[in-house]
Amino acid sequence: MLFATSLRLRLLVLILLPLMVVASLAIGWQYRQSSQSAEAVFDQKLSILALAVFRDLLATQGENLSPSTKALFEEASGATFFYHVSGPDGGFVNGYSPPPIAPDATSLPLGELAFFDATFRGEPVTVVRLQERARVDQLTGTIIVSVWQNQEERAAFARNLAMRGAVVVIALILTVCAVVFFGIRTGLRPLSALDGAITSRSSSDLSPIMRTVPHEVRHIVDRLNHLFAEVTEAQAEKDKFISDAAHQLRNPIAAMTSMAEVAQKAKTLPDAKARMTSLAAAARDLSHLTEQMLSYERLQHHELRKVTTHIDGFLADVAMPLAQRALAQNCQFAFEPGAGDLALPIDDMMMAQAITNLVDNALKHGGEELGLIQLSSQLVPDSERAGTALHIIVGNDGAPLSVADSERLFERFVQGHEGEGTGLGLAIVSQVARQHEGHITFEDQEGLRCFILSLPI
């Protein structure tokens, strides 16, 4: 669990574990090389000692090695050694007796150094034997010189040599560990500083992180700053929405309060009923405003459920109840499909609500001039995406809009006509268009006030 949650521990393990494995292999290799080197060195020394003993005995005609000569040999070899010399008649000449026995004495070559392992006084030894023809004490024949050393001294020498190498390797490992540890600690310092910068942020302070960070985590900081900006924008949008909603609700609630007070003071029953009728109408308007605000807020966080839909068939289904509503207000309704067999992935419910809002907006604010509402679909070139776009157009011949800037029509609580309304209908349409990667625009076309919902294909 700690390995999964600690970046410092993860780096230490990932760096030091392979280093430990390599170091272990290096120590093993060093010990093997030390053993082989010790064998070679001691074998070479034994060879030199055997030749030296042979020459010394020839020079002294079989006399024992002098103590000074033996001490000099031992100092040169770095370990205690033993020797044995047998004369031409096979008799003992000098040295230590009996000598170690060779596994197969008949196979030892004449005139060459031969090595073999044996035992001497119950301990394992390594022996070098030299057989040469020579003359000693007026006798001519084969002289055998055997020189040997205890194998434990060889092993101790090898261990000592390997230990020195191991000490060097371990010192290097410890140095590397210290360098890695402090290197990681220093290298992760920018992350610690970044953690402090993030920790210092709060819901009231989501300012961008301007701290210089390594490029490996630059994208994380950029993403955090982007999220901070989105949260700040969303918070500001929500605060503005709450402020606008409170402003919009204040007047209807004040009016209802006044109507209720007047109704209480009515002197006659017909007058009281009239006041109550006005109060009920004001309550319905307030309820509609509340529903519109809730719809807009839900839409802000609504996850679209897109289904591939035949556009003209969908518009025909939406047009049926809207046509009946228009005819009930003595207004003609026309539907002109132009999308052909086009099918697009859309959220049917949200798109139907957007079109309904556009028609309701025309019926509510068209005025006495309103005589026609037209719903149509067209396929037009899309200059922005170098392709084709679908236009769903809701036009009417009613009163012109009073807002000079047509883009402000789609802001919350902005009304195109003075009078009743929530100012949220067109804002909801604009939000639906954006969630479908499209946009909504307004323009006059051939005497019609047209709202054009453009969707990419």
Secondary structure in CASP SS format (residue, H / E / C, confidence):
PFRMAT SS
TARGET T0000
AUTHOR 0000-0000-0000
METHOD secondary structure of the structure
MODEL  1
M C 1.00
L H 1.00
F H 1.00
A H 1.00
T H 1.00
S C 1.00
L H 1.00
R H 1.00
L H 1.00
R H 1.00
L H 1.00
L H 1.00
V H 1.00
L H 1.00
I H 1.00
L H 1.00
L H 1.00
P H 1.00
L H 1.00
M H 1.00
V H 1.00
V H 1.00
A H 1.00
S H 1.00
L H 1.00
A H 1.00
I H 1.00
G H 1.00
W H 1.00
Q H 1.00
Y H 1.00
R H 1.00
Q H 1.00
S H 1.00
S H 1.00
Q H 1.00
S H 1.00
A H 1.00
E H 1.00
A H 1.00
V H 1.00
F H 1.00
D H 1.00
Q H 1.00
K H 1.00
L H 1.00
S H 1.00
I H 1.00
L H 1.00
A H 1.00
L H 1.00
A H 1.00
V H 1.00
F H 1.00
R H 1.00
D H 1.00
L H 1.00
L H 1.00
A H 1.00
T H 1.00
Q C 1.00
G C 1.00
E C 1.00
N C 1.00
L C 1.00
S C 1.00
P H 1.00
S H 1.00
T H 1.00
K H 1.00
A H 1.00
L H 1.00
F H 1.00
E H 1.00
E H 1.00
A H 1.00
S H 1.00
G C 1.00
A C 1.00
T C 1.00
F C 1.00
F E 1.00
Y E 1.00
H E 1.00
V E 1.00
S E 1.00
G C 1.00
P C 1.00
D C 1.00
G C 1.00
G C 1.00
F E 1.00
V E 1.00
N E 1.00
G E 1.00
Y C 1.00
S C 1.00
P C 1.00
P C 1.00
P C 1.00
I C 1.00
A C 1.00
P C 1.00
D C 1.00
A H 1.00
T H 1.00
S H 1.00
L C 1.00
P C 1.00
L C 1.00
G C 1.00
E C 1.00
L E 1.00
A E 1.00
F E 1.00
F E 1.00
D E 1.00
A E 1.00
T E 1.00
F E 1.00
R C 1.00
G C 1.00
E E 1.00
P E 1.00
V E 1.00
T E 1.00
V E 1.00
V E 1.00
R E 1.00
L E 1.00
Q E 1.00
E E 1.00
R E 1.00
A E 1.00
R E 1.00
V E 1.00
D C 1.00
Q C 1.00
L E 1.00
T E 1.00
G E 1.00
T E 1.00
I E 1.00
I E 1.00
V E 1.00
S E 1.00
V E 1.00
W E 1.00
Q E 1.00
N E 1.00
Q H 1.00
E H 1.00
E H 1.00
R H 1.00
A H 1.00
A H 1.00
F H 1.00
A H 1.00
R H 1.00
N H 1.00
L H 1.00
A H 1.00
M H 1.00
R H 1.00
G H 1.00
A H 1.00
V H 1.00
V H 1.00
V H 1.00
I H 1.00
A H 1.00
L H 1.00
I H 1.00
L H 1.00
T H 1.00
V H 1.00
C H 1.00
A H 1.00
V H 1.00
V H 1.00
F H 1.00
F H 1.00
G H 1.00
I H 1.00
R H 1.00
T H 1.00
G H 1.00
L C 1.00
R H 1.00
P H 1.00
L H 1.00
S H 1.00
A H 1.00
L H 1.00
D H 1.00
G H 1.00
A H 1.00
I H 1.00
T H 1.00
S C 1.00
R C 1.00
S E 1.00
S C 1.00
S C 1.00
D E 1.00
L C 1.00
S C 1.00
P C 1.00
I C 1.00
M C 1.00
R C 1.00
T C 1.00
V C 1.00
P C 1.00
H H 1.00
E H 1.00
V H 1.00
R H 1.00
H H 1.00
I H 1.00
V H 1.00
D H 1.00
R H 1.00
L H 1.00
N H 1.00
H H 1.00
L H 1.00
F H 1.00
A H 1.00
E H 1.00
V H 1.00
T H 1.00
E H 1.00
A H 1.00
Q H 1.00
A H 1.00
E H 1.00
K H 1.00
D H 1.00
K H 1.00
F H 1.00
I H 1.00
S H 1.00
D H 1.00
A H 1.00
A H 1.00
H H 1.00
Q H 1.00
L H 1.00
R H 1.00
N H 1.00
P H 1.00
I H 1.00
A H 1.00
A H 1.00
M H 1.00
T H 1.00
S H 1.00
M H 1.00
A H 1.00
E H 1.00
V H 1.00
A H 1.00
Q H 1.00
K C 1.00
A C 1.00
K C 1.00
T C 1.00
L H 1.00
P H 1.00
D H 1.00
A H 1.00
K H 1.00
A H 1.00
R H 1.00
M H 1.00
T H 1.00
S H 1.00
L H 1.00
A H 1.00
A H 1.00
A H 1.00
A H 1.00
R H 1.00
D H 1.00
L H 1.00
S H 1.00
H H 1.00
L H 1.00
T H 1.00
E H 1.00
Q H 1.00
M H 1.00
L H 1.00
S H 1.00
Y H 1.00
E H 1.00
R H 1.00
L H 1.00
Q H 1.00
H C 1.00
H C 1.00
E C 1.00
L C 1.00
R C 1.00
K C 1.00
V E 1.00
T E 1.00
T E 1.00
H E 1.00
I H 1.00
D H 1.00
G H 1.00
F H 1.00
L H 1.00
A H 1.00
D H 1.00
V H 1.00
A H 1.00
M H 1.00
P H 1.00
L H 1.00
A H 1.00
Q H 1.00
R H 1.00
A H 1.00
L H 1.00
A H 1.00
Q C 1.00
N C 1.00
C C 1.00
Q E 1.00
F E 1.00
A E 1.00
F E 1.00
E E 1.00
P C 1.00
G C 1.00
A C 1.00
G C 1.00
D C 1.00
L C 1.00
A E 1.00
L E 1.00
P E 1.00
I E 1.00
D C 1.00
D H 1.00
M H 1.00
M H 1.00
M H 1.00
A H 1.00
Q H 1.00
A H 1.00
I H 1.00
T H 1.00
N H 1.00
L H 1.00
V H 1.00
D H 1.00
N H 1.00
A H 1.00
L H 1.00
K H 1.00
H H 1.00
G C 1.00
G C 1.00
E C 1.00
E C 1.00
L C 1.00
G C 1.00
L E 1.00
I E 1.00
Q E 1.00
L E 1.00
S E 1.00
S E 1.00
Q E 1.00
L E 1.00
V E 1.00
P E 1.00
D E 1.00
S C 1.00
E C 1.00
R C 1.00
A C 1.00
G E 1.00
T E 1.00
A E 1.00
L E 1.00
H E 1.00
I E 1.00
I E 1.00
V E 1.00
G E 1.00
N E 1.00
D C 1.00
G C 1.00
A C 1.00
P C 1.00
L C 1.00
S C 1.00
V C 1.00
A C 1.00
D C 1.00
S H 1.00
E H 1.00
R H 1.00
L H 1.00
F H 1.00
E C 1.00
R C 1.00
F C 1.00
V C 1.00
Q C 1.00
G C 1.00
H C 1.00
E C 1.00
G C 1.00
E C 1.00
G C 1.00
T C 1.00
G C 1.00
L C 1.00
G H 1.00
L H 1.00
A H 1.00
I H 1.00
V H 1.00
S H 1.00
Q H 1.00
V H 1.00
A H 1.00
R H 1.00
Q H 1.00
H C 1.00
E C 1.00
G C 1.00
H E 1.00
I E 1.00
T E 1.00
F E 1.00
E E 1.00
D E 1.00
Q E 1.00
E C 1.00
G C 1.00
L E 1.00
R E 1.00
C E 1.00
F E 1.00
I E 1.00
L E 1.00
S E 1.00
L E 1.00
P E 1.00
I C 1.00
END
